[in-house]
């Protein structure tokens, strides 16, 4: 059953990559939303009843949008990969940041 | 003549492939009302079209993973080319018919089964019928992941689990992070996240799945002597396949969308985003690592995972069980149809045989379409409560399809 060995070998790599991209990016996105809500103040977050919510904190907006930008970069990387493999190229992570190389 | 039938049937398969798989990308966005049903299928259709055109790479050897009808460079085996390639064309035709019939049948039951499995199953069946057991590449040659076991069965067992784990982790983290944030923030934000991630899945689907049909058609053209270049695909083939899969996607397999979007779990926007991100990540990561898999299995695993990961959510395991049962029998069932079609076509022989099995396909397809009209599911009722209207996915007596075959 050599196939089983190959499959398991591939499986944990897929799992690791997918956890980072498939769960990590959504988590950043969620942090971005949290940050926007925190930045908006008022009723955007749950607080004690009868008390007016905190005043707006602009830094929350900035952090939120930075997080969204990171997510968008991740998605762009995904699209680049689809397009590149369509043209017979591959993404290489050899130099840490992705570069397009021939397959 | 046979060649024309193969091309038409292959495009038909591509079309069923499209509408069978709309749900993989768009079921969650439709269920959470992030997109209106019609908008969702239109978006997915367009992205599939773009995706299909992006796939410049030649997928000519797509059948090599499971059957031995081609040389490693993609040209058909010489032994099959006598008599204008009739032997090979008949195998491909019978295999495609097996795939279509099974796709339509599972659609009728509202079950998201894998279109690639249906295609491979049909080809395996037709090959066994035509060339015997040795014509099938069961286990590869031991140097890499290959053969029916390595390219089809193992990924089908492993990929839904991976997708489920990733989606469950993603959902859990998202709910932890956004606890206490006002709903107007979460709903709106995750709606956009969901649309983005679902679009990515659609695009990846277009590049992956349309390629398979392009490969099959080009193989048939080479067998018939109408094309010689194994390094490229005729433009009209590419255009026709892209349009067929996009039209199929736009038509929308509403029954399957309903099962995936409403049947398994009640999906909320954060779950939808976690599920689609997980699907997109698993699909892209595995194709990067050369790990073949089915979009359908991944999407289903992700949606289940998002149900497991949300605190207090309920998963309808009975529905999930029926899906898994459908996955298990997809390959053998499509193989049986493919084999029967080959025997029949071969028995009658020549062009007449090919015409007869093609007509049988049309009859079966029409029969199942008529049967589907009794309990229509379309964009108007796709989001109805699952428990109040169980008809849509209730088991239909197999009589209707059985007699149509």
Boltz contact constraints between the chains, C-beta under 6 A:
constraints:
  - contact:
      token1: [A, 2]
      token2: [B, 142]
      max_distance: 6.0
  - contact:
      token1: [A, 3]
      token2: [B, 145]
      max_distance: 6.0
  - contact:
      token1: [A, 3]
      token2: [B, 149]
      max_distance: 6.0
  - contact:
      token1: [A, 3]
      token2: [B, 150]
      max_distance: 6.0
  - contact:
      token1: [A, 6]
      token2: [B, 145]
      max_distance: 6.0
  - contact:
      token1: [A, 7]
      token2: [B, 154]
      max_distance: 6.0
  - contact:
      token1: [A, 10]
      token2: [B, 289]
      max_distance: 6.0
  - contact:
      token1: [A, 10]
      token2: [B, 291]
      max_distance: 6.0
  - contact:
      token1: [A, 11]
      token2: [B, 158]
      max_distance: 6.0
  - contact:
      token1: [A, 13]
      token2: [B, 289]
      max_distance: 6.0
  - contact:
      token1: [A, 14]
      token2: [B, 162]
      max_distance: 6.0
  - contact:
      token1: [A, 14]
      token2: [B, 285]
      max_distance: 6.0
  - contact:
      token1: [A, 14]
      token2: [B, 286]
      max_distance: 6.0
  - contact:
      token1: [A, 14]
      token2: [B, 291]
      max_distance: 6.0
  - contact:
      token1: [A, 15]
      token2: [B, 162]
      max_distance: 6.0
  - contact:
      token1: [A, 17]
      token2: [B, 285]
      max_distance: 6.0
  - contact:
      token1: [A, 18]
      token2: [B, 166]
      max_distance: 6.0
  - contact:
      token1: [A, 18]
      token2: [B, 281]
      max_distance: 6.0
  - contact:
      token1: [A, 18]
      token2: [B, 282]
      max_distance: 6.0
  - contact:
      token1: [A, 18]
      token2: [B, 285]
      max_distance: 6.0
  - contact:
      token1: [A, 19]
      token2: [B, 166]
      max_distance: 6.0
  - contact:
      token1: [A, 21]
      token2: [B, 281]
      max_distance: 6.0
  - contact:
      token1: [A, 22]
      token2: [B, 166]
      max_distance: 6.0
  - contact:
      token1: [A, 22]
      token2: [B, 277]
      max_distance: 6.0
  - contact:
      token1: [A, 22]
      token2: [B, 278]
      max_distance: 6.0
  - contact:
      token1: [A, 22]
      token2: [B, 281]
      max_distance: 6.0
  - contact:
      token1: [A, 23]
      token2: [B, 166]
      max_distance: 6.0
  - contact:
      token1: [A, 23]
      token2: [B, 169]
      max_distance: 6.0
  - contact:
      token1: [A, 23]
      token2: [B, 170]
      max_distance: 6.0
  - contact:
      token1: [A, 26]
      token2: [B, 170]
      max_distance: 6.0
  - contact:
      token1: [A, 26]
      token2: [B, 174]
      max_distance: 6.0
  - contact:
      token1: [A, 26]
      token2: [B, 273]
      max_distance: 6.0
  - contact:
      token1: [A, 26]
      token2: [B, 274]
      max_distance: 6.0
  - contact:
      token1: [A, 26]
      token2: [B, 277]
      max_distance: 6.0
  - contact:
      token1: [A, 27]
      token2: [B, 173]
      max_distance: 6.0
  - contact:
      token1: [A, 29]
      token2: [B, 193]
      max_distance: 6.0
  - contact:
      token1: [A, 30]
      token2: [B, 174]
      max_distance: 6.0
  - contact:
      token1: [A, 30]
      token2: [B, 177]
      max_distance: 6.0
  - contact:
      token1: [A, 30]
      token2: [B, 178]
      max_distance: 6.0
  - contact:
      token1: [A, 31]
      token2: [B, 177]
      max_distance: 6.0
  - contact:
      token1: [A, 33]
      token2: [B, 185]
      max_distance: 6.0
  - contact:
      token1: [A, 33]
      token2: [B, 189]
      max_distance: 6.0
  - contact:
      token1: [A, 34]
      token2: [B, 177]
      max_distance: 6.0
  - contact:
      token1: [A, 34]
      token2: [B, 178]
      max_distance: 6.0
  - contact:
      token1: [A, 34]
      token2: [B, 181]
      max_distance: 6.0
  - contact:
      token1: [A, 37]
      token2: [B, 181]
      max_distance: 6.0
  - contact:
      token1: [A, 37]
      token2: [B, 185]
      max_distance: 6.0
  - contact:
      token1: [A, 43]
      token2: [B, 182]
      max_distance: 6.0
  - contact:
      token1: [A, 44]
      token2: [B, 182]
      max_distance: 6.0
  - contact:
      token1: [A, 44]
      token2: [B, 185]
      max_distance: 6.0
  - contact:
      token1: [A, 45]
      token2: [B, 180]
      max_distance: 6.0
  - contact:
      token1: [A, 45]
      token2: [B, 181]
      max_distance: 6.0
  - contact:
      token1: [A, 46]
      token2: [B, 180]
      max_distance: 6.0
  - contact:
      token1: [A, 78]
      token2: [B, 200]
      max_distance: 6.0
  - contact:
      token1: [A, 78]
      token2: [B, 284]
      max_distance: 6.0
  - contact:
      token1: [A, 81]
      token2: [B, 284]
      max_distance: 6.0
  - contact:
      token1: [A, 82]
      token2: [B, 203]
      max_distance: 6.0
  - contact:
      token1: [A, 82]
      token2: [B, 204]
      max_distance: 6.0
  - contact:
      token1: [A, 82]
      token2: [B, 207]
      max_distance: 6.0
  - contact:
      token1: [A, 83]
      token2: [B, 54]
      max_distance: 6.0
  - contact:
      token1: [A, 86]
      token2: [B, 54]
      max_distance: 6.0
  - contact:
      token1: [A, 86]
      token2: [B, 55]
      max_distance: 6.0
  - contact:
      token1: [A, 86]
      token2: [B, 56]
      max_distance: 6.0
  - contact:
      token1: [A, 86]
      token2: [B, 207]
      max_distance: 6.0
  - contact:
      token1: [A, 87]
      token2: [B, 56]
      max_distance: 6.0
  - contact:
      token1: [A, 88]
      token2: [B, 57]
      max_distance: 6.0
